[in-house]
Amino acid sequence: MSALVTPDEMRAAEAAAVAAGRPEPDLMHEAASLIADWLDTHISAPPQRQRVAFAFVGPGNNGGDALVALSLLVERGWIAHAHYLGRTQPGALPVSTDLLSQVKTVDLTALDHADIILDGVYGVGGRAKLPTDIAGAFRNAYDRRVLRGTPLIAIDVPSGVDPGTGEADEDAFTADVTLCLGLPKIGLVREPAASHVGELVMLDIGIPQPAFMHERPTLISEPFVRRALPVRRASAHKHQTGTILVIGGAPTYYGAPRLTAESAARAGAGLICVAIPSPIAPVVAAQVPELVLLPLDDSPQQSVRQVVEWITQRDGKIDACVIGPGLGQSSRATVLLEGLLGDASDGLLTHTRGDQRCRIVLDADALNWIAKRGEFPRSIQPGTAVLTPHVGELSRLTGKPPSDLLRDPIQSARDAAARFEQAVIFKTGFAVVADPGGAVAVAPRAAPELATAGTGDVLAGLVGGLIAQGLELFTASQVAVYVGSHAGRRARSVRGIHGVLARDVIDEIPSVMHRLSSAVTIRDQDGIVREEM
């Protein structure tokens, strides 16, 4: 996990590394080597043709990183083009002069031949104001992105954004990927800068994590997620891999609980029961036959009794409960929720096991119910629930305007977690996960393809499915955000940013979790290739 830092903190960390014996040229060469390695691995070109890298090269260390990376790409068989912006000479750089001499200085017409366009103009010292010539050059680059699909990669920080505040010039470099050097900068996960960052990819150049890391928000990393994923024993059966109760649905919202339940199943939960109004039960049963159905009576009081009876029949052995997807805000929903979770209720939590093994995900209309009642239910003990609000729901819960919440999403999520004494997932841009103890983690990429109906229900199911398999609330929330984001990315690669549906994301969850679970390829005795753990 990498701490999100301010530009001043990043400079201090670099200075500490130099003082500890890492010369600045070594840091630059290490950064450039990692950039070149990443590009050489991830960027392809048509067969039988050399790959072409184009870089905007600025006056400072960021420009030096770009030039050294281009030189190392030449060594790997690339053609390298540099377009100087505010720089006239390469200067003294930690790379051989022979390689550097093969980096051609070009004008903007060379953009037409590029397989990749790099932004190496401004680094950690960048500001949210671009000179006219640089703004025009970036517009040219983005035009190639639109017309030719040429990937745009920022080195450390997209030029034209302030890495401390998150402010951004309207013509700031808009990257598909930002290759962060050392530590991620906190301004990059705030709008409007966040819309220029793309995916944050960390390149470890040997800068030690700061001593204050435990006080700072961190970026959710793939190694953390890999280690956190549930491990299933060889002798496992469905009752040992998590039982979930999903309570939601209404005649006009029958898809929401179905999406939540299927997402939980794809996350690995063993048994999922869906408590939904009886008129919509046949539809859900036809769509996902693996679910257990609990058709609820029209009477909310009777529905409460049905839920309690189902829990009692299982001796209270429920590992997670997701409440709210598609429930609606009718009087029936209000009475149902009050009966299940209200302060004077004899509902859900009274009949689950006394050790609070049943932990709760509060989503959608469960959050709206809490906002209307004006106080958090006392029946839900501190540290036993995850709240999953989008900005409108968090605004209703806290009474703060959306604009104030979005100005600093990290602090907004932290404040909400402390106020309600529960884990919070704030679904906005780079999604933020906050623990009531003050810890905060941020998704490594924004996911605009998830801006479609039902993806919040999918996330709620992911969280519930991971909690049911034994993950702690804060850990499960981080893993769910990471897996959901990357499932969205896989769906986007097939459907496009405008065409992704919630069920497309569910379809990709197993592939993402399979990759993260470190499957290996082996051959059996008949020579058949299989993937095993």
N, C-alpha and C positions, 0 to 999 in steps of 0.2 A: 504494500500500500504506500502511495506517495502523498506527502502532505502538500496541500495547495498553499502556495506562498505568495507574498507580495513581491514586486520587483526588488525592493530594498532587501528583503530577506533572501532572495535568490542571489543578489550580489554578495551579501555577507557570507552565504554558504560557499560561493565560488572562492571568495577571498580566504576563507578558512581552509579550503582544499589546497590552495596555492601555498598558504603558510605552512601546511602540513607536509609539503614536499612535492605537490603536483604542479609543475610549471605550466603557465598558460598555453604555450604551444602544444604541450601534451594533451591538454583538455580539448583544444581545437581539433587536433588530429583524431582524437578518440571520437568526438562528436561527428566529424566528417566521415569517418570510417563507418559508424553506425548508420548514418544517413545513406551512404552509398550502398551498404549491405541491404538496407530496407528497400531501396529503390530497385536494386538488382534482383531482389527476390520477388517483388510485388508488381513490377511493371513489365508488360510484354510488348512485343512489336510483331508485325507480320513476318512470316517465315522468310528466311534468306535475306534479311535486311538488318543492318545494325540499328540498335536503338539510339534514339536521339534525345538528349536532355537539354532543356533550355532553362536558364536561371536568371532571374533579376538579381543583380549583385549590388548591394548597398555599400556605404562607406565604412561601416564598423565591423565588429567581430562577426555579426550575422552574415555579412558579405564574404568575410574570410572563410566561414564555415561552408558557404555555398561553393566558393572557388576550389577549396580543397576537396570537397565531395565530388565536384565535376572532374577534377584531376584523377581521383580514384576510380571514377566510372570509366574514364578513358583507359585506365589500366585493365578494366574488366571488359573492354571491347566496345564501349559506347562511343558515340560522337557527342561532344560536349560544346554547348554554345552559351556564352555569357553576354548579357546585356547590362552595361554599367549604368547605374542611376546614382549620381552623387559620388562616384568613384572614377578615377582616371587610370589607375595602375593597380596591378594585383597587390603590390607591397610584399613584405617579408612574410612568407607563409610556410608552415611546417609540411612541405611536400616537395618532391623533386622538381627542379626547374624543367626537366625534360617533359614530365607529365603536364605540368602547368602550361608549358608552351603549346601543347596540343589542344588547349581549351580556346576555341575561336571566339573573338569578340565580334558580335553581330548586332544588326539593327532589328526592329520589331517584325520585319518580314519573315525572319527565321522562325517565328511562332508557328507558321504554317507547317513546318516539318517536324515539330516536336512531338515526342511520345509522352513527355511529362514536362510540366511547367513548374519551376521552383520559385518560391518567394524567399529571397535572402537579402531583403532590403533593410528592415529595422528589426531589432531583436527585443530583448527585455526592456530596453529603454524607449520603445516606441510610444507614440502618442496618437490620439484620435484626430489627427489632422494631416492630410497628405498634400504635398506640393502638386501643382497642376499637372506637371509632366508625369509624375508617378501615378496619379489617379488615372490619367489617360492610358498609360501603359497597362494598368490593371484592367481597365475596361476592355482593352484589346485581348488580354489573356482570357477574360471571362467569355468574350465572344467566341474564342476558339473552343472553350469548354462547352458552350451551347451548341455550336455548329458541328464540331468534330469529336466531341466527347473526350477531349484531352484532359487528363486528371490534373488538378491543381493541388500542390503540396506546399504548405508553409513550413519554414524552418523555425522552430521554437514558438514563434508568435506571428500570426498574420499581420502584415504591415498595415497600419492604419487603425489598429485597435490599441486601446490603453490596457495593458495586462494587469493593471492594478484596480482600475475602476470599472472596466467593462464598457466604457464608451467606445464609439467607433465612427469613423468617417463613412459616409454613404458609399464611397468608392473603395473602401478597405478591401484588401485581397480576400476573396471568398474561397476558402480551401475545402477540398474534399477530405483531407487529412492534415492535421497539424502534428509534426514530429517534435514533441516537447523534449528539450535537452535538460537533463538533470532532474528538475522538479516542475510540476505543473503550476502555472500562474493563476491566481484566484480570479482575476478579471475575465479569464477566457470562458468561464461557465456562467457569466452574467450577460444578459441582453443589454445592448444589441451586439456585443462582441460575439456571443455564443453562436449567432447565426452566420458568422464568418469562419468558424473554427473547424467544422466537420467533425471527424472522429479524432480524439486525443490519443496519440500513440506515444508511450513513454520510451525514451532511449536513455539507458543508464550509463552516464559518462563518468561515474565514480564520485559523484558529489554526495557526501554523507547526509542522511536524513537529519534535519535540525533537532536539537534537544527538545524543542517545544512541540514536536510532532503530535504528542498526545493531546495538545490543546487546539490543534488545527483540523479543519476538514480534510479528509483524504479522498483520493480518487480510487474507486473500486477497481481492483486489478484482477486480471485473469488468474494469476497464481493463487490469490486469496480465494477466488470462487472455486478453483479446482480442489483446493484443500477442504473447502467447506461442504462440498456436495455430499449428500447422504451416501453411505456405503451399505449395500444390501448383503446380508449373510446368505450363504448357500442354502441354509435351511429355512429361509424366510417364507412366510405366507402372508396373505392379504391383511390379516389382523395385526401383523407386526410391522407393516409398511405404512400404517397411518389410516385412521378412519376420520372422515370429514363429513360434517353436516353443512349443507348450503341452504340458507333460508332466503328466499327472494321470489321474484316473479310476480307478474300481474297479467291480466288478459291482453294488455297492449305491449308487454315487455317480457314475453316468454323466452326470448333469445338470451337475455342477460344471464340468468342462472345456469342455463345450459352451457354457455361459454365458460363461465367460472368453473363449473364442475368438470368439463372436459379438460380445461387447462390444468386443474389439480391432478387429474388422472395422468395427463402427459408428463407432469412433473414427478410422477412416481408414487402418488398416494394409492394405497391398496383398495380402499372401499370408500365410495362417495355416495352419500344419500342426499337427494335434492327434495327439500320441503317446499312445494309450490302449490298454488291454487289448483284444485282438482280439474277445472275445465281445460287447463293447458298441459296437464300431465301426459295425455296420449301423444301429443306433438313431440314433447321432449323425449319420451320413451322411444319413439320411432327414430329420432335423430341420433341418440347415444344409448344404445341398448345395454351398455355396461353399467349404467347407473342404477342405484336403488332409488325408488320413488316413494315419497311420502305425500300423497295428494291431500291437501288441506281443505277443510270445510269452509263454507262462506263465512261462517261466524268466526270472528277473530278469537273470541274466548275459547271456542271449541278447538281452533287451530293451535292455540297455546297448549291445551290439554293433549292434543295429538303429538306435538313435539316432545312434551314432557314424557308421555307414555313411551315413545320410541326410545328416548334416552334411557328411561328406567329399564326397559327390556334389555338394554345392552349393559346394565349395571353401571351406567354413567361413564362407560369407557369410550369417550370421544376425544380424539387428539386435537382437533381444530374445528372451528365453526366460522364460516364466512357468512356474514349477515348484510343484506341490503341490495344486492344486484337486482335491478329491475323491480324492486318492491313497490315503487310508487309512493306517493305522499297522500293517499286517501285516508279517510278516517279509519278504515279497516287496518291499513298499515300502521297507523299510529297506535291503535289499541293493541295490535299484535306485538309491536316492539315494546310497548310499555309492559305488556304481560310477560314478555320474555326477559327483558333487561331492566325494567323500571325498579326504582328503589324499594318498592313494597311488593315486588313480584315474587311468585313462587314458581319461577319459570326456569330458564335455561341453566343458569349457573348453580342454582340450588340442587339440581339433580345430577350434575356432572361430578366427577370424582373430586373429593375434598382437596386434593393436592393441586388443584387448578391445572391439571394436565390439559384440559380443554382450553386452549387459548383462542382468541377471537380476532378475526379480521373484520373491521367495520368499514364498509364501502358504500358509496353512492347514497341511497335513501336512508340508510342507517345514520349516516353523517348528517343528512338534512333533518332527521328526527331529533338528533342531539342539539343541533343549532336552534330548532324551534323551541325545545323545552328549556333552553337557556343554561343548563348545567350538565356536566358529565355524569352519567349514571353511577351512583355509589356502589351498585352491585358488581361493577367491574373493578377488580382490585388493580392498584398501580402495577404497571409492568406486565400486564397479561393480555394486552391488545395491540394491534397494529391499525392505525388509521391511514386511509389511502385517498386523501383529498386532491382534487384538482383545484385550480386557483379560485373558482367560484365557490366551491364547497368550503375551502379554507377561509375565504372571506366571510361566509355565513357563520362559520364556527367561531371565528375570532372577532368579528365585527370590524375588521380592517379592510379598507378599500383594496381591490385587486392590484391597483398600481403600486400601492405601498408594499404589498407582499412580493411583487415581482421585482421591485427595486433591489432587494437583497434576499433571494430565495433561500440561501443557506441560513441566514439568521431567522427568517420567517419559519422555516421548518424546526429549527432549534427551539425557538420560543414556543411553538405549538406543542412540541414533545414535552417541554418542561411544564407547560400549563396543564396539560391533560394527564401527565405522568404515564404516557404510553409512547411506543414507537410510532413515528410518522413517516410516511412516504409522500413527499410533495411532488406531484406529477406536473412538472413544467420544465421544458427545455432539457437541460442536464438535470434529470430527476435527482432529488435530494432525499436522503434517508437520515433521520435523526433519532437518537436514543434519548430518553428522558434524563440520563446521566450527563448529557452534553456532547457525546460523540456524534460526529456528522460525517457521512460519506456521500460522494457524488458520482453519478454515472459517468463513464468515460466517453459517452457520445450522446448528443441530442438525437431524438428519433422523430422527425417530423412526419414520417410515414405512419406513425401511430396516431395521428390526429384524425381518427375515424371512430365511429360508434362501436363500442364493444371491447376496445382494447383495454380499457380500465377494468372491465370484468375479467379479462384474461389475466391481468396482473394480480388481481385479488385472488384468483384461483391458484396462480403460481405461488404466491406467498403462503396461502393456506396449505397447499400440497407439501411445501418444504417444511413448514412448521409441524405438520402432522408426522413427518419422518424424523423429527427430533431436533431440528435446528432451532437455536434461540431466535427470538423475535427480530433483533437487530441484524443478526447474520442472515436469517431467512429473507429479510427485506432486501438486503444488499444483493444476495444471490438472485432473487427474483427480478430485480431491476436490471441486473446485468444480462441474465438469460433472456428476459423479455425484449430488451433492446437489441440484442444480437439476433434473436428470432425475427424481429422486425426488419433488421438489415437483410437477412437472407430472403425474406418475403419480398422486400423491395427490389432485390436483384432480379427477381423473376417477374414481379407484377408492376414494377415502377413505383415511384413515390406517390402517385395519385391513385394507384389501383389496389393498394393493399387493403384487405378486409381482416377483421379480427380473427376469423377462422383460418386465414392464411398464416397468421402469426402462430396460432396453436399448432398447425401442421409442421412448423419449423422447430418447435420446442424440443422434440426428441433428438433432432439432428444436432442442435446446439449442445444439449446436455450429453449426448453421446461423445461429441468431440472433446468436451471438457472433462469427461470421465476417463480420459487417457486410454481409450481402447487401442489394442495393438493388433496388427495383422499377422496371422500365423497360417501354416499349411498343415492340414491333418494328414493322416497316413495315406489317404487316397489322392493327395495333391490338391485338395479343394481349399481355396483361400477363404478363411473366415476371420472375423474380427472378434477378439475376446478381451476380457479384462484380466 
